[in-house]
Amino acid sequence: MELLYENQGIVHKICNLYFRDRLAKEDYHQELIIQLWKAFPSFNNTAKFSSWMYRVCINAAIDIKRKEKNQLKYVKLSEARPATLTDNNRTENIQQEQLYQVISKLSDVDRAIITLYLDEYNYREIAEIIGISESNAGVKINRIKSRIIKSFEHGDA
């Protein structure tokens, strides 16, 4: 329980990056916690708890998104404006919100990779969590960063 509390920011971050609607974020936050509890027996202490937690949350979020996509195939959803981040510096909030908007447009796997990178996981750790080779993680990170930079340069943020 203490480990989950210490790393609760991971669940919030995954919810903010994968789900737009405030109510969905709250529901899926609970769902990610449930998935963590169910998966906890598989935690074997060979990796950092936060790495394991990221893997479980990302996989659960991707699974939820996949199920949503299948259920809502023919329903057009209007995108809700993302919730404003709660930081005192307004300019930083706007920049962070813009970055989240750009990241939210990436594929599920790319979104997971860049999230881990921004949380200062190294290529080896990212590769382990995502299930790709370390060199592939490096290539993907560089390509994702280039796409994000282009989005900001073209005003797509």
C-alpha positions in Angstrom: 0.0 0.0 0.0 2.8 2.4 0.9 4.5 1.8 -2.5 1.3 2.6 -4.3 0.9 5.8 -2.3 4.5 6.8 -3.0 4.0 6.3 -6.7 0.4 7.5 -7.2 1.6 10.2 -9.6 2.1 7.5 -12.2 -1.6 6.6 -12.2 -2.5 10.3 -12.4 -0.1 10.8 -15.3 -1.3 7.8 -17.3 -5.0 8.9 -16.8 -4.2 12.5 -18.0 -2.4 11.2 -21.1 -4.8 8.5 -22.1 -8.2 9.9 -21.1 -9.6 13.4 -21.9 -12.9 13.5 -20.0 -12.7 14.4 -16.3 -15.3 11.8 -15.3 -13.5 9.1 -17.4 -10.2 10.0 -15.7 -11.8 9.4 -12.3 -13.4 6.1 -13.4 -10.3 4.8 -15.1 -8.1 6.0 -12.2 -10.0 3.6 -10.0 -9.7 0.9 -12.7 -6.0 1.3 -12.9 -5.7 0.9 -9.1 -7.8 -2.3 -9.3 -5.5 -3.6 -12.0 -2.5 -2.8 -9.9 -4.0 -4.7 -7.0 -4.8 -7.7 -9.2 -1.3 -7.7 -10.7 0.6 -7.1 -7.5 1.3 -10.9 -6.9 3.3 -10.8 -10.2 5.6 -8.1 -8.8 8.8 -10.0 -8.1 11.1 -7.2 -7.0 13.6 -7.7 -9.9 12.7 -4.3 -11.3 11.9 -1.1 -9.7 8.4 -0.9 -8.3 7.7 2.3 -10.4 8.8 0.5 -13.6 6.5 -2.4 -12.8 3.7 0.1 -12.0 4.2 1.9 -15.3 4.0 -1.4 -17.2 0.7 -2.4 -15.5 -0.9 1.1 -15.9 0.1 1.5 -19.5 -1.1 -1.9 -20.5 -4.4 -1.4 -18.6 -4.9 2.1 -20.2 -4.2 0.7 -23.7 -6.6 -2.2 -23.1 -9.3 0.3 -21.9 -8.7 2.5 -25.0 -8.9 -0.6 -27.3 -12.2 -1.7 -25.7 -13.6 1.8 -25.9 -12.7 2.1 -29.6 -14.4 -1.2 -30.4 -17.6 -0.2 -28.4 -17.8 3.3 -29.8 -16.8 2.6 -33.4 -19.8 4.3 -34.9 -20.4 7.0 -32.3 -18.8 10.4 -32.8 -17.4 11.7 -29.6 -16.6 15.4 -29.1 -13.3 15.9 -27.4 -13.5 17.5 -24.0 -11.0 20.2 -23.1 -8.3 18.7 -20.9 -8.4 19.7 -17.3 -6.0 22.5 -16.4 -3.0 21.4 -14.4 -2.7 22.6 -10.9 0.5 24.4 -10.8 1.0 28.0 -9.6 2.9 29.1 -12.7 0.2 29.9 -15.4 2.7 29.9 -18.3 4.1 26.6 -17.3 0.6 25.2 -17.0 -0.2 26.3 -20.5 3.0 24.8 -21.9 2.5 21.6 -20.0 -1.1 21.4 -21.2 0.0 21.9 -24.8 2.6 19.2 -24.5 -0.1 16.8 -23.1 -2.3 17.7 -26.1 0.4 16.9 -28.5 1.3 13.7 -26.7 -2.3 12.6 -26.6 -2.3 12.6 -30.4 0.4 10.0 -30.5 -0.2 6.2 -30.8 -0.7 4.4 -27.5 2.8 2.9 -27.6 4.5 6.1 -28.5 2.6 7.9 -25.8 3.8 5.3 -23.3 7.4 5.6 -24.5 7.6 9.4 -24.3 5.9 9.4 -20.9 8.6 7.1 -19.5 11.3 9.2 -21.2 9.9 12.4 -19.7 10.0 10.7 -16.3 13.7 10.1 -16.9 13.7 6.4 -17.4 16.7 5.3 -19.4 16.5 3.4 -22.8 17.0 0.1 -21.1 14.2 0.6 -18.6 11.9 1.9 -21.3 12.7 -1.1 -23.5 12.0 -3.5 -20.6 8.7 -1.9 -19.7 7.4 -1.6 -23.3 8.8 -4.9 -24.5 11.1 -3.7 -27.3 14.9 -3.7 -27.7 17.0 -0.9 -26.2 18.2 0.4 -29.6 14.6 0.4 -30.8 13.6 2.5 -27.8 16.3 5.0 -28.6 15.2 5.3 -32.2 11.5 5.6 -31.3 12.3 8.3 -28.7 14.2 10.4 -31.2 11.4 10.1 -33.8 8.8 11.0 -31.2 10.7 14.0 -30.0 11.1 15.2 -33.6 7.3 14.9 -34.1 6.6 16.8 -31.0 9.0 19.6 -32.0 7.4 19.8 -35.4 3.9 20.0 -33.8 5.0 23.0 -31.8 6.7 24.6 -34.7 3.6 24.3 -36.9 1.3 25.4 -34.1 -0.5 22.1 -33.8 -0.2 22.2 -30.0 
